[in-house]
Amino acid sequence: MKNRAAIDEPDVQKKMRNLIALLQAHAPLLIAYSGGVDSTLLLNEATRALGDGALGIIADSPSLPRRSLAEALRNAQDFGARVEVLATSELSDPNYAGNPLNRCYFCKFELFRNMQQLAAERGFAALAYGENADDAFQLRPGAEAALKFRVLAPLRSAGLTKMEIRSISRQRRLPTADLPAQPCLSSRIPHGTEVTRSALLMIENAEEYVRRLGFSVFRVRYITNGRADEPNAKLQVAQREMERLEALESKISERLLGFGFREVIIDPDGYRPPAPVR
C-alpha cells in the first residue's frame, strides 16, 4: 500500500483538472452530501468551481446521528458551500426496514428519487455523489441506485482514489481529511433484523456516550439473537484504544443498559474495518 509520500503529485493534479472539467461540464449540479471524506471534497471542489451552481443535499433520517448532521452542516458553512437538508423516509419502505443485504440500495434510491425531483423543479442539469475510484472494488448496492438515476460520480470518473482524496483534503484543510469511515446507524444492525426508529435511537445514544468518553474508532452493534424485545449491545473498539476500555467497561455497561440494552458484550477482538471486496 502506498504511503502519503508515495502519491504521484503531477498525476493527482491532472486528475483534479479532469474533475473540475467534469463539474463545469454538468453545471448546475446537485450533489449528494453526507459529510464524509469523499462527498465533502466533492462539494468543496464544486463550490470552488461553480459557486452557486453547486448545491449540496444532505439526507436526514433516523439513521443519521444528530452529531453527524450538525458537523456536516457546520463544515459546509465553513468552506462556503450551499447545503439543504432533505428529509427522507426510507424507514417507511419495508424493503429497507427489512434490512436485506442490499439495504443501501433502497436508501440511495429514496435519496436520488427526491433529488431528481428537486433538480427538475429547480433547473439543475445533473446529480452527483461521492463515489471514488477505489469503490469499484467494494460491494456497494447504492451504486446500483446511482446508475438507475444516472447520478454522476465525478471523483471516480476523474480516477481519484481514497488516499488521494484524503491528501487533497489535507491540502484544502478540510476537517474530514482523516475522518474514519462513518456508515449510517442501520449498519450496526445485522442483516435480516428489522431496522426500527427505537433501535436506531438506542444505537445513537450508546455511541454518543462512548464517543464522549474519548473513543474515536468503534461500533455499538445491535444484537437480538431472535429476541427483538431484548437486544444486546456488542461494543467493538479499535485495537489501539482497547487498553483504555478495561477501566471503563463497567461504567459503559451501566450506561448502555440504561438505554434499553439487556446485556453489553465487549468484543475481545476489537473493531476492524471490513476488507475491500476485490
C-alpha positions as CSV (number, residue, x, y, z in Angstrom):
1,M,0.0,0.0,0.0
2,K,1.2,3.5,-0.8
3,N,2.1,5.9,1.9
4,R,1.3,9.6,1.8
5,A,4.7,10.5,0.4
6,A,4.3,8.0,-2.5
7,I,1.4,9.8,-4.0
8,D,2.2,11.0,-7.6
9,E,1.5,14.7,-7.3
10,P,1.6,15.5,-11.1
11,D,-0.9,12.7,-11.6
12,V,-3.1,14.0,-8.9
13,Q,-3.0,17.5,-10.3
14,K,-4.0,16.0,-13.7
15,K,-6.9,14.2,-12.1
16,M,-8.0,17.4,-10.3
17,R,-8.1,19.2,-13.6
18,N,-10.2,16.5,-15.0
19,L,-12.5,16.7,-12.0
20,I,-13.0,20.4,-12.5
21,A,-13.7,19.9,-16.2
22,L,-16.3,17.3,-15.3
23,L,-18.0,19.6,-12.8
24,Q,-18.1,22.5,-15.2
25,A,-19.5,20.4,-18.0
26,H,-22.5,19.3,-15.9
27,A,-23.3,22.6,-14.1
28,P,-25.5,23.5,-12.4
29,L,-25.1,20.4,-10.2
30,L,-27.0,18.9,-7.3
31,I,-24.6,17.0,-5.0
32,A,-25.5,14.2,-2.5
33,Y,-23.6,15.4,0.6
34,S,-23.1,13.1,3.6
35,G,-20.4,15.0,5.4
36,G,-17.9,12.1,4.8
37,V,-14.4,12.4,3.3
38,D,-15.5,11.9,-0.3
39,S,-18.6,14.0,-0.5
40,T,-17.0,16.8,1.5
41,L,-14.2,17.1,-1.0
42,L,-16.6,16.8,-4.0
43,L,-18.9,19.6,-2.6
44,N,-15.8,21.8,-1.7
45,E,-14.4,21.5,-5.3
46,A,-17.8,22.0,-6.9
47,T,-18.3,25.1,-4.8
48,R,-14.9,26.5,-5.7
49,A,-15.5,25.7,-9.4
50,L,-19.2,26.5,-9.8
51,G,-20.1,28.9,-6.9
52,D,-23.9,29.0,-6.7
53,G,-24.1,26.4,-9.5
54,A,-23.5,23.7,-6.9
55,L,-25.9,22.8,-4.1
56,G,-25.3,20.0,-1.6
57,I,-28.2,17.9,-0.4
58,I,-27.9,16.0,2.9
59,A,-30.4,13.3,3.6
60,D,-31.8,13.4,7.1
61,S,-33.4,10.3,8.6
62,P,-33.2,8.4,12.0
63,S,-30.2,6.5,10.6
64,L,-28.1,9.7,10.6
65,P,-26.7,10.7,14.0
66,R,-27.6,14.3,15.1
67,R,-23.9,14.9,15.7
68,S,-23.0,13.9,12.2
69,L,-25.7,16.2,10.7
70,A,-24.6,19.2,12.7
71,E,-20.9,18.6,11.8
72,A,-21.7,18.2,8.1
73,L,-23.7,21.4,8.1
74,R,-21.0,23.3,10.0
75,N,-18.2,22.1,7.8
76,A,-20.1,23.1,4.6
77,Q,-20.8,26.5,6.0
78,D,-17.1,26.9,6.9
79,F,-16.0,26.5,3.3
80,G,-18.9,28.5,1.8
81,A,-21.0,25.7,0.3
82,R,-24.7,25.9,-0.1
83,V,-26.5,22.9,1.5
84,E,-30.1,22.0,2.1
85,V,-31.4,19.3,4.4
86,L,-33.8,16.8,2.7
87,A,-35.9,14.6,5.0
88,T,-36.0,11.1,3.6
89,S,-38.4,8.3,4.6
90,E,-36.6,5.1,3.8
91,L,-37.7,3.6,7.1
92,S,-41.3,3.5,5.8
93,D,-40.2,1.3,2.9
94,P,-40.5,-2.4,4.0
95,N,-37.7,-3.2,1.6
96,Y,-35.3,-1.0,3.6
97,A,-36.7,-1.7,7.1
98,G,-36.5,-5.5,6.5
99,N,-32.7,-4.9,6.4
100,P,-31.7,-7.1,3.4
101,L,-28.1,-7.4,2.1
102,N,-28.9,-4.7,-0.4
103,R,-30.4,-2.3,2.1
104,C,-28.3,0.6,0.9
105,Y,-29.9,0.3,-2.5
106,F,-33.2,1.4,-1.1
107,C,-31.7,4.2,0.9
108,K,-29.9,5.6,-2.1
109,F,-33.0,5.0,-4.3
110,E,-35.1,7.2,-1.9
111,L,-32.4,9.9,-1.9
112,F,-31.8,10.0,-5.6
113,R,-35.5,9.9,-6.3
114,N,-36.1,13.0,-4.2
115,M,-33.0,14.7,-5.7
116,Q,-34.2,14.0,-9.2
117,Q,-37.5,15.7,-8.5
118,L,-35.7,18.7,-6.9
119,A,-33.4,19.0,-9.8
120,A,-36.4,19.1,-12.2
121,E,-38.1,21.8,-10.1
122,R,-35.0,24.0,-9.7
123,G,-33.4,23.5,-13.1
124,F,-30.3,21.6,-12.1
125,A,-28.6,19.8,-15.0
126,A,-27.4,16.7,-13.2
127,L,-27.0,14.8,-9.9
128,A,-23.7,13.7,-8.4
129,Y,-22.4,11.8,-5.5
130,G,-19.1,11.0,-3.8
131,E,-18.1,7.5,-5.1
132,N,-14.3,7.3,-5.6
133,A,-12.1,5.2,-7.8
134,D,-11.5,2.6,-5.1
135,D,-15.2,1.9,-4.6
136,A,-15.4,-0.3,-7.7
137,F,-13.6,-2.9,-5.6
138,Q,-16.2,-2.9,-2.9
139,L,-19.7,-4.2,-2.6
140,R,-21.8,-1.1,-2.8
141,P,-25.6,-1.6,-3.5
142,G,-26.1,2.1,-3.5
143,A,-24.1,2.4,-6.8
144,E,-26.9,0.4,-8.5
145,A,-29.4,3.1,-7.5
146,A,-27.0,5.7,-8.8
147,L,-26.9,4.0,-12.2
148,K,-30.7,3.9,-12.3
149,F,-31.0,7.7,-11.8
150,R,-27.9,8.4,-13.9
151,V,-26.1,10.0,-11.0
152,L,-22.6,11.2,-11.8
153,A,-19.6,10.0,-9.8
154,P,-17.0,12.8,-10.7
155,L,-14.3,11.6,-8.2
156,R,-14.4,8.1,-9.7
157,S,-14.6,9.4,-13.2
158,A,-11.5,11.6,-12.6
159,G,-9.7,8.5,-11.2
160,L,-9.2,9.8,-7.7
161,T,-8.5,7.2,-5.0
162,K,-9.4,7.4,-1.3
163,M,-5.8,8.1,-0.4
164,E,-5.6,10.9,-3.0
165,I,-8.8,12.3,-1.8
166,R,-7.5,12.4,1.8
167,S,-4.3,14.0,0.6
168,I,-6.1,16.8,-1.3
169,S,-8.5,17.3,1.7
170,R,-5.4,17.9,3.9
171,Q,-4.2,20.5,1.3
172,R,-7.6,22.1,1.4
173,R,-7.5,22.0,5.2
174,L,-10.8,20.2,5.3
175,P,-11.7,18.7,8.7
176,T,-12.7,15.4,7.1
177,A,-9.2,14.6,5.7
178,D,-8.5,11.9,8.3
179,L,-12.1,11.1,9.3
180,P,-12.7,7.4,9.8
181,A,-15.5,5.7,7.8
182,Q,-18.9,6.6,9.2
183,P,-21.6,4.3,7.7
184,C,-25.2,5.0,8.8
185,L,-26.6,3.7,12.1
186,S,-28.5,1.0,10.3
187,S,-25.2,-0.7,9.5
188,R,-24.9,-1.7,13.2
189,I,-28.0,-3.9,12.9
190,P,-27.4,-7.4,11.4
191,H,-29.0,-8.1,8.0
192,G,-32.3,-9.7,8.5
193,T,-33.0,-7.9,11.7
194,E,-35.6,-5.2,11.3
195,V,-34.4,-1.6,11.3
196,T,-36.7,0.5,13.6
197,R,-36.6,4.0,15.0
198,S,-36.2,2.7,18.5
199,A,-33.2,0.5,17.6
200,L,-31.5,3.4,15.8
201,L,-32.1,5.7,18.8
202,M,-30.6,3.2,21.2
203,I,-27.5,2.8,19.0
204,E,-27.1,6.5,18.5
205,N,-27.3,7.2,22.3
206,A,-24.9,4.4,23.1
207,E,-22.3,5.5,20.5
208,E,-22.6,9.1,21.5
209,Y,-21.9,8.1,25.1
210,V,-18.8,6.0,24.1
211,R,-17.6,8.9,22.0
212,R,-17.8,11.3,24.9
213,L,-15.5,9.1,26.9
214,G,-12.8,9.8,24.3
215,F,-13.0,6.8,22.0
216,S,-12.7,7.6,18.3
217,V,-13.0,4.4,16.2
218,F,-15.6,1.9,17.5
219,R,-19.1,0.4,16.8
220,V,-22.0,-0.5,19.0
221,R,-23.7,-3.5,17.4
222,Y,-27.4,-4.2,18.0
223,I,-27.8,-7.9,18.5
224,T,-31.2,-9.6,19.1
225,N,-30.5,-13.3,19.0
226,G,-34.1,-13.8,17.9
227,R,-35.5,-11.7,20.8
228,A,-36.4,-8.3,19.3
229,D,-37.6,-7.1,22.7
230,E,-34.3,-7.9,24.5
231,P,-31.5,-6.6,22.3
232,N,-27.8,-6.9,23.4
233,A,-25.1,-4.3,22.6
234,K,-21.8,-5.6,21.3
235,L,-19.1,-2.9,21.7
236,Q,-16.2,-3.1,19.3
237,V,-13.3,-0.7,19.9
238,A,-10.2,-0.2,17.7
239,Q,-7.2,-2.2,18.9
240,R,-5.2,0.9,19.7
241,E,-7.9,2.0,22.1
242,M,-8.6,-1.3,23.8
243,E,-6.2,-0.6,26.6
244,R,-8.4,2.2,27.9
245,L,-11.5,0.1,27.7
246,E,-10.9,-2.2,30.6
247,A,-11.0,0.6,33.2
248,L,-14.2,2.0,31.7
249,E,-16.0,-1.3,31.0
250,S,-18.4,-1.3,33.9
251,K,-19.2,2.4,33.5
252,I,-20.0,1.9,29.9
253,S,-22.1,-1.2,30.6
254,E,-24.2,0.5,33.2
255,R,-25.0,3.4,30.9
256,L,-25.8,1.3,27.9
257,L,-28.1,-0.9,30.0
258,G,-29.9,2.4,30.8
259,F,-30.5,3.0,27.1
260,G,-32.5,-0.3,27.0
261,F,-30.0,-3.0,26.1
262,R,-30.4,-6.2,28.1
263,E,-26.7,-7.0,28.1
264,V,-23.4,-5.4,27.0
265,I,-20.8,-7.6,25.4
266,I,-17.2,-6.3,24.9
267,D,-15.8,-7.8,21.7
268,P,-12.2,-9.1,22.7
269,D,-11.1,-8.9,19.1
270,G,-12.0,-5.2,18.9
271,Y,-13.1,-3.3,15.8
272,R,-11.6,-4.0,12.4
273,P,-12.9,-2.2,9.3
274,P,-14.2,-4.6,6.6
275,A,-11.7,-5.5,3.9
276,P,-12.5,-4.3,0.4
277,V,-14.1,-6.9,-1.9
278,R,-11.6,-7.5,-4.8
